[in-house]
Amino acid sequence: MKKIWMTALLLALLALPALGEGLTVTDMMGREIALDAPLTRVVALQPSDAEILDALGALDVLVGRGTYVDYPESVLSLPVVGSGAETNVEQILALEPQAVFMTAMSQTEEQVAALEAAGVAVIVTDAADIAGVYDAVRLIGAATGKDAQAETVVADMQSAFDDIAAQAAGGGKTVYFEISPLVYGLWTAGSGTFMDELAAMCGLTNVFGDLEGWQSVSSEQVIAADPDMIVTTTNYPVDGVEPLEEIKGREGWQEMRAVQSGRVYLADNNIMTRPSPRLVEAAQALLQLVLDETAGDEAA
């Protein structure tokens, strides 16, 4: 009996990580970050990183959130820290996190240095396209000890995207994505962005696919492109006018095919603009627009 007990104890000990064993992750800026163990206290400054934690089943490690982190609803009870241009290092340090997740362009080098000098690891995500989202999922999974869960999330996303592509019947229609309204300067998605990839997945052609990345465009460029569909992510009134009506009322836009046919749509800003697993929902919503339009064309 004693021998059996000792054997069981030895096997149990072997299954545990070695005392003091740490891990190293490489973030999306190519920086190697040494961690003593998988993270248990994290501040996420960007919504996409919090959504990835949720998809991994690791939301319990989140102890603080950036200003715009609002999903899932349970995170709303967590302390808010300044993020982006309003990043507040003191607020972050007060939460005693082991690490902060942030995106490549949201914080300054000085803020990163201050956090690291205080012993807080800074892990940078930088997902512009769908492959980048997969990388971010795996990175956050590795940092929180959820490697297996990360692979499952990626596989599920890939499967869902494959299914969406198989259902797509875009009929060669063109689409213009508007991520900033005219009053603030038009911005759209070009090639190398997840929005451009979602369009292609749904059988659509992005009218600004010849541009690279997120780009500023002019009203005249949009009018000249004359898309079949306009999809905006502006989810607030512009100068007191609802976003769809504001677009339809712009000078020179009334002659565009999308406006004349009423094919101007408001997308869910959160799911369409955040590089997280919820891009699957964005793709499904876009696919439904395409299917509805195809059915309407066939009935006409």
C-alpha positions in Angstrom: 0.0 0.0 0.0 2.8 2.4 0.9 4.5 1.8 -2.5 1.2 2.5 -4.4 0.8 5.7 -2.4 4.3 6.9 -3.1 3.9 6.1 -6.8 0.7 8.2 -7.0 2.4 11.1 -5.1 5.3 11.0 -7.6 3.0 11.1 -10.6 1.1 14.0 -9.1 4.3 15.9 -8.5 5.5 15.3 -12.0 2.2 16.7 -13.4 2.9 20.0 -11.6 5.0 22.8 -13.2 8.5 23.1 -11.8 8.8 25.5 -8.9 9.6 29.0 -10.3 9.0 27.9 -13.9 8.0 30.8 -16.0 7.1 31.4 -19.6 8.0 33.8 -22.4 5.6 35.2 -24.9 6.3 37.2 -28.0 3.8 40.0 -28.5 2.7 41.4 -31.9 5.5 44.0 -32.0 8.1 41.2 -31.7 8.9 42.0 -28.1 9.7 39.0 -25.8 8.0 39.3 -22.4 9.1 37.0 -19.6 6.3 36.0 -17.2 6.7 34.2 -13.9 3.5 32.2 -14.6 0.3 32.5 -16.6 -1.3 35.8 -15.8 -4.0 36.1 -13.2 -4.3 39.9 -12.9 -4.7 41.9 -16.2 -5.8 45.3 -17.3 -7.1 45.4 -20.9 -7.1 48.9 -22.5 -8.8 47.9 -25.7 -12.3 46.3 -26.2 -10.9 43.7 -28.6 -8.5 42.2 -26.0 -11.2 42.0 -23.4 -13.4 40.2 -25.9 -10.6 37.8 -26.6 -10.3 37.1 -22.9 -14.0 36.4 -22.8 -13.9 34.0 -25.7 -11.0 32.1 -24.0 -13.0 31.7 -20.8 -10.3 33.9 -19.1 -12.4 36.9 -18.2 -11.7 36.3 -14.5 -8.1 37.6 -14.9 -9.4 41.0 -15.9 -9.1 43.5 -13.0 -9.5 46.8 -14.9 -10.6 48.0 -18.3 -10.0 50.9 -20.7 -12.6 53.6 -21.3 -14.4 51.8 -24.2 -14.2 48.2 -23.0 -17.9 47.3 -22.6 -18.3 43.7 -23.6 -19.4 41.3 -22.2 -21.8 43.2 -19.9 -20.1 41.7 -16.8 -17.0 43.9 -17.4 -19.0 47.0 -16.7 -18.6 46.4 -12.9 -14.8 46.6 -13.2 -12.8 49.7 -12.5 -12.2 52.0 -15.6 -8.8 53.4 -16.3 -7.9 56.1 -18.8 -6.9 54.7 -22.2 -5.8 55.9 -25.6 -4.8 59.6 -25.5 -6.1 59.6 -21.9 -4.0 56.7 -20.6 -3.5 57.1 -16.9 -0.5 55.1 -15.6 -1.3 55.8 -12.0 -4.8 54.4 -12.3 -3.4 51.3 -13.9 -0.8 50.7 -11.2 -3.4 51.2 -8.5 -5.1 48.0 -9.7 -1.8 46.0 -9.2 -1.9 44.1 -12.4 0.8 41.7 -13.6 0.3 42.9 -17.2 -1.5 45.4 -19.4 -2.8 44.5 -22.8 -2.7 47.4 -25.2 -2.7 48.0 -29.0 0.3 49.2 -31.0 -0.7 52.8 -31.5 -2.8 53.7 -28.5 -0.1 54.5 -25.9 3.2 56.3 -25.9 6.6 54.8 -25.4 6.9 56.8 -22.2 3.8 55.2 -20.8 5.0 51.7 -21.7 8.4 52.5 -20.1 6.7 53.7 -16.9 4.6 50.6 -16.6 7.5 48.3 -17.2 9.7 50.2 -14.7 7.0 49.6 -12.1 7.2 45.8 -12.8 4.1 45.6 -15.0 4.4 43.6 -18.2 3.2 45.3 -21.3 1.8 43.0 -24.0 1.0 44.6 -27.3 -1.6 43.3 -29.8 -1.8 44.7 -33.3 -4.5 42.9 -35.4 -5.4 44.6 -38.7 -6.6 41.5 -40.5 -8.3 38.2 -39.6 -4.9 36.4 -39.5 -3.9 39.1 -37.0 -6.9 38.3 -34.9 -5.9 34.7 -34.8 -2.4 35.8 -33.7 -3.9 38.0 -30.9 -6.0 35.1 -29.7 -3.0 32.8 -29.5 -0.9 35.5 -27.8 -3.4 36.2 -25.1 -4.1 32.5 -24.7 -0.4 31.8 -24.2 -0.1 34.6 -21.6 -3.1 33.4 -19.6 -2.3 29.7 -19.8 -5.2 29.1 -22.3 -3.3 27.7 -25.3 -5.7 24.9 -25.9 -8.7 27.2 -25.6 -7.1 29.6 -28.0 -6.7 26.9 -30.7 -10.4 26.0 -30.2 -11.4 29.7 -30.7 -9.3 30.0 -33.8 -10.6 26.8 -35.3 -14.2 27.8 -34.5 -13.7 31.1 -36.2 -12.2 29.5 -39.3 -15.0 27.0 -39.5 -17.6 29.8 -39.2 -15.9 31.9 -41.9 -15.7 28.9 -44.2 -19.4 28.3 -43.8 -20.2 32.0 -44.5 -18.1 31.9 -47.6 -19.9 28.8 -48.8 -23.3 30.6 -48.4 -22.2 33.9 -50.0 -24.0 34.9 -53.2 -22.8 38.5 -53.7 -23.5 38.6 -57.4 -20.5 40.9 -58.0 -21.9 43.8 -56.0 -19.6 46.5 -54.7 -19.5 47.9 -51.2 -18.2 51.1 -49.5 -17.4 50.8 -45.8 -17.6 54.1 -43.9 -15.9 54.1 -40.5 -15.9 57.9 -40.0 -18.6 60.3 -41.3 -18.0 63.2 -43.6 -18.0 65.9 -40.9 -14.9 64.3 -39.3 -13.3 63.3 -42.6 -14.2 60.1 -44.4 -12.2 57.0 -43.4 -12.7 53.6 -45.0 -11.1 50.1 -45.1 -8.7 49.1 -47.8 -6.9 45.9 -48.5 -5.1 44.2 -45.6 -8.0 44.9 -43.3 -10.5 42.6 -41.8 -13.4 44.6 -43.3 -12.0 44.1 -46.8 -11.7 40.3 -46.0 -15.3 40.2 -44.7 -16.5 41.8 -47.9 -14.7 39.2 -50.1 -15.9 36.4 -47.8 -19.5 37.5 -48.5 -19.0 37.8 -52.2 -18.6 41.5 -52.3 -16.0 43.8 -53.9 -14.7 46.6 -51.7 -14.6 49.7 -53.9 -11.4 50.9 -52.1 -9.7 47.5 -52.1 -7.0 49.1 -54.2 -5.9 51.2 -51.2 -3.8 49.7 -48.4 -5.0 49.6 -44.8 -7.3 52.1 -43.1 -7.5 55.1 -45.4 -8.8 58.7 -45.6 -10.9 59.3 -48.8 -12.8 62.2 -50.2 -16.4 62.6 -50.9 -15.6 62.9 -54.6 -13.7 59.5 -54.5 -16.8 57.8 -53.1 -19.1 59.4 -55.6 -16.8 58.3 -58.4 -16.6 54.7 -57.0 -20.5 54.6 -57.1 -20.9 51.5 -54.9 -23.9 49.2 -55.0 -24.0 49.2 -51.2 -22.9 51.6 -48.4 -22.2 50.2 -44.9 -21.5 52.7 -42.2 -20.4 52.0 -38.6 -21.4 55.5 -37.4 -23.8 54.7 -34.6 -24.6 58.3 -33.5 -26.4 61.3 -34.9 -24.3 63.6 -37.1 -25.1 67.2 -36.6 -28.5 66.1 -35.1 -29.3 63.9 -38.1 -29.4 60.1 -38.0 -26.4 58.5 -39.7 -28.3 56.9 -42.7 -30.3 60.0 -43.4 -27.1 62.1 -43.1 -25.4 60.0 -45.8 -28.4 60.1 -48.1 -28.6 63.8 -47.8 -25.0 64.6 -48.7 -24.4 66.9 -51.7 -23.8 64.8 -54.8 -24.6 61.5 -53.1 -28.2 61.3 -54.2 -27.2 60.0 -57.7 -25.2 57.1 -56.4 -26.6 53.7 -57.0 -26.5 52.7 -53.3 -28.5 55.8 -52.3 -31.0 55.6 -55.2 -31.7 51.9 -54.4 -31.9 52.5 -50.6 -29.0 50.1 -50.0 -27.4 52.2 -47.3 -27.0 50.2 -44.1 -25.9 50.8 -40.5 -23.7 48.0 -39.1 -23.1 47.3 -35.4 -20.1 49.4 -34.7 -18.7 47.1 -32.0 -18.7 43.9 -33.9 -17.7 45.4 -37.2 -14.7 47.5 -36.0 -13.1 45.4 -33.3 -10.5 42.7 -34.2 -11.9 40.0 -31.9 -13.7 36.7 -32.3 -17.0 38.6 -32.7 -16.0 39.4 -36.3 -17.8 36.1 -36.9 -21.0 38.0 -36.0 -20.1 40.9 -38.2 -19.5 38.5 -41.2 -22.9 36.8 -40.5 -24.7 40.2 -40.4 -23.0 41.2 -43.7 -23.8 37.9 -45.3 -27.5 38.4 -44.4 -27.5 41.8 -46.1 -26.0 40.1 -49.2 -28.6 37.2 -49.1 -31.5 39.6 -48.6 -30.3 41.8 -51.6 -29.8 38.8 -53.8 -33.3 37.5 -53.0 -34.7 41.0 -53.7 -33.0 41.1 -57.1 -34.3 37.7 -58.0 -37.8 38.8 -57.0 -37.7 42.0 -59.1 
